[in-house]
């Protein structure tokens, strides 16, 4: 891509050099008006204004292409450095996307678990827990209400 831009720029420079050559107007011995870049010797010549140059395409103020055009073509070392930077940026973007997907999957799993817990608490079934001695006990209605409030908060945090 950079090589093509360089070739196009060189072609434009060559065309502008040819177009910017001095143009003259003169009358030949037959009385005809002639134009050219080299008038014959011994004639009265009038120098013409050069044609206007091509208009520069508008470039974005902070665009990388405008900055590259001002610098000129990149050296092989600069090209290699730019390539490596693009690779590092691509890897970083890929890792960020993977982390985002993992986080959203974890959030969805947490949300599903919180909802299941809330459904179990609101179902009215007897819920057994194990104390620090390893003995099972069933929760009473007051504990169930506290757990339902806590489960709704968990659903709200995990699912929103």
N, C-alpha and C positions, 0 to 999 in steps of 0.2 A: 504494500500500500504506500509506504514512504517512498519507494523507488519510483512508482508511477507518478507520485506528486512531484518528485524531483525532476523527472523527465518532462513533465508538463511545464514546470516552472522554467526549465532551460529553453524549451521551445518558445515559450512566451517572451523570454528575454531576447532570444535571437530574432523573433518577429518584430519586437519593439525596436531593436537596434536597426533593422532594415527599414522600418517605417520612419524612424527618426533621422534618416539621412537627409542632408540638405536638398531641398527641391528648388528648382529654378524655372523661370519662365523667360523665354526669349523669342524674338522674331527672326526667322531664317531668311536667306537671300531671296526666296520666292515670295516672302511676305506672309508666310503662315506662322501662327503662334504655336510654339512648341514648348513642351514641359519635359523636365528630366532632372537627374541628379548630377549630371556633368554637362554643362553647356559647352558648345564649341568655342575655341579661342577667338577673340576679336569681335564678339557680339555683345550688344547691350543686354545685360541680364538683370532680372529682378528676383531677389530671393523671396521665396514664399514661406509663410508660417508653417511649421510642422503640424501634422494632424494631431488632434487631441489623443492622448493615451487612453487605453481602455479603463473603464471605471472599475475601481476595486470593489469586489463583492463585500457586502457588509458582514462583518464577523462579530460574534458575540463577545462581549467585553472580557469575560473570564474563560473563554473556551480554550481548551488545550490545543486545538488546531491553530488558533491564532497565535498562541505562544510558540508553537513549533515552527510556524511559518516565519516568525521573527528571528528565531535562532538559526534556521537553516537545517539542512539534513543532519540527522543524528549519526554519530560515529558508531562503529560496531560495538564498542564498549557501552555506549549509552543505550543502544538498542537492546543489548543483553540485560542491562540493568532495568530497563523499562519492562522487558519480558518477565524477568524474575519478580518484579514488583506486582505485575498483573497476576502471576501465579500465586503469590502470597496472598494478595487480596481475594482471589477466587477461593483459595483454601479457607481463609478466614470467614468469608461469606457462607461457604458450605458448612463449616463447623457451627456457625451461628444459627443457620437454618436447622441443623440436626438438633442442637440444644433446644431450640424453640419447639421442634416437634416432640422431643422427649419431655419437655416441660408441659406441653399441652396434653400429652398422653397421660402423664402422671396426674395432672389436674383432673382429667376425665375419670381416671381410676379412683382418685380420692372422692370425687363427687358421687360416683356410683356407690362407693362404700358408705359414705355418709347417708345417702338416701336409703340404702338397704337397712342401715341401723335405725333410721327414723321410722321406716315402715314396720320393722320388727317391734319397736317400742310402742307404736300407735296401734298395733294389731290387737293388743289386749292379752296376748298369750303370756303365760308365766315365763319369766326370764330368770335363768339361774346364773350365778356368778361364783367365783372361787375366791375365798379369802386368803390371807397370807399364810395360814396353816395348811392350805390345800383342801379345805372343806367347802363343799357346795352349799350355797344358800340362795333363796329366791328373794328378789327385790320386792318391796312393798309399793303401794300406790304413790306415796310421797316421793320415794326414790325414783319411781318411773316418771313422774312429772318433771323432776329435776333433770333426768336424763333426756327427756323429750325436748325440753328447752335447750339443753346443751347440744343435742343432735340437730335441732333446727338452726342454731348458730353455725354449726359445722357445715351444714348444707348450704347455708347462705354464703359462708366464706369460700367453700370449695367449689361451688357451682356458679358463682357470679364472676 
